[in-house]
Amino acid sequence: MSAGSDDLTPPRPFLIGAGALVAIALVAAIAGRATDVGTFRMEDSPQVESRLLTILNTSAGRSTVKDAVSGAVIRVTAPGIEDGFVWGAVNGLSYGRKQLGAPDDAPYELARRADGRLTLTDLITGQKVFLDSFGYGNAAAFARLLEHQEAAR
């Protein structure tokens, strides 16, 4: 065997092109961050309605949702049914709480914004989830929790 047939070194033009691509991507990212060109930010519109909720995830995708002020049980969600997204959203937010050693029963704030969007905010960690970005059906699971508040009045 000759030494030339075992040479697995990539061609030099390929390496130069890959390095140039990485450099251009880094320059574009830094320029975008510095000038806000090409960036996207979701600004909060004012709250028009909100409710404090205690959401406790139980086994296998079930959640117990309580009004944080009165302690009344609002809903018990079932896995795989239309409001199983409640469990999923809170499960994602609970990771931050576990990192801080915060209690699971601290309230979340569910808010409807002036532009119609729904947000779920973890008041312990400050994490906010824009629920509408997961689709209408998933956001509707949380919208029903605000409707329960109106019916209780």
Order of alpha helices (4+ residues) and beta strands (2+ residues): alpha-beta-beta-beta-alpha-beta-beta-beta-alpha
